């Protein structure tokens, strides 16, 4: 199941499949290299218009490449909400298709990031690319769920 929510766009969002970050309480903006993504755009819109955001979840998602990315390459953030072959910073996943040029769509299996993300409902989501080896350590009265898959 895909979770969606709406936020106002801080700036023009050029199209679907771009990574978005939180920008204040009610706004979303395009991710840059050092940002933490909260979701993916579903359509283009002008600044101060409503953007429907698909929340990031452990799945294979369609994103927009900033250049060539090989199948199987680790993927990280690039400018303007796009993704690139990972070299440093947060690694968001692994390419399960390839891209040959800026603007190409690419399928990415979301994986471990340098940080967990918190959904608008306050639910913390940790995306891992390996089976957990320790108990999740969630507070009493809450629950945890683990899902692991491999593309090899």
N, C-alpha and C positions, 0 to 999 in steps of 0.2 A: 504494500500500500504506500502510495506517495503522499506525503503531507505537503499541502500548499497553504500559503498565507499571503496577504497583501501588504505592501508598503508603498509609500510615495517615493518616486525616484528623485534623488538629489540632482542628477544631471540627465541628459538624454541617454537612454539605453538603446544601443544601435540595433539590437535584435535578440533572438532567443539563444539559449545555451551559453550565456556569459555568466561567470561567477560574480556573485554579489556579496557585499559586506554590509554590516549594520552601520548606519550613520545616524546616530541619535535614536530617539524612541520610535519614531514613526517612518523613518526614511531608510532606503537602501541605496548603495552606490556601487559602482564597478570596483572589483578587487584590483589591487596592485600587487607587486611582488612580495611585499612584507605584510600583507593583510591576512585576516582570518575569514574565510568564506562562510556564509550562513546558508547560501542556497544558489539556485540557478535561475536566470531570467527565462520567462516563457514567451515574451514578445517584445517588440520595440515600443518605446514610449518616450515622450518628451519629459523634461524636468517638471517636477511637481505633479505628475500624473501617476495614477495607480499602476504599480507593477505587481503581477502575480508571481510569487517566488516558490519554486519547488525546493523544499528543504533537502539538504544533503543527508543521505542515509546510505548504509552499506549496500551498494548496488552498482550496477554498470550504468553510467549516465553519459549522455551526449554533451560534449563541450566544444568550444571553439578554439582551434589551435592558432598560435601566433607565428607558426612556421612549420617546417618539416619535423615530424615526430615519428620514430620508427615503432612498429608493432613490438610490444614487450618492454619498451623503454619506461623508466620511472618518469612521472609527470609532476611538475610543480607549477606555481603561479607565475604568470607573466603580466604585463601591463594591460589595462583596459578590459579586465575580466576574462582574458584568454589564458590558455595554458601552454607550457613549453616543456621541452625535455628538462628534467630536474637536474640542477647543478648544485644548488644550495638552498637554504631556507626550508620551508615546509614542503614535504613530499606529500602530495594528495592522493596519488594512486599510480596505477600502471596502465599503459595503453594496451587495449585489446583490439585495436584497429590501428591504422596508420594515417598520417596526414602528410601532404606533400608541400603545402603552401599556407601562408597567412590566410585566415578566414575559413579553412577547411574544418568540417565537423569531424570529431574523433570520439570514439567510445573509450571511456576510462573506467576501470574498476577502482572505485574509491578505496583507499587503504589508510594505514596509520598516518596521522598527521602529528605535528609537533605539539598540538593542543587539542583538547576536547572542544566540542562546540555545544552551545546551549540553545535549544530551540525557543521560539517565542513563548511556548507554554512553560518554560523553565526546566524541561527535561534535558539532562546532560547526555550527550552522545559521544562515545569514544569509538573511533573507527580503527580497527586493527587489521594487519595483514598476516597475523599469526595467531594460533590458539592462545587464549589467556593461560598464564602459568600460576597466577595467584588469585585469591578471592577478590571480588570487585571492591569490597570495603564500603558498600553503600550503607547509609544510616538506617537504624531500626525503623520499621514501618514502611520501607520502600523495597523495591524489587530490582533485580538485575536480569538481563537476558544476554546471552552470548551467541553469536552466529559466526562461524568460520567457514570460508570456502577458499579453494585454490584454483587458479587458472592453468596450472601445469598438468 
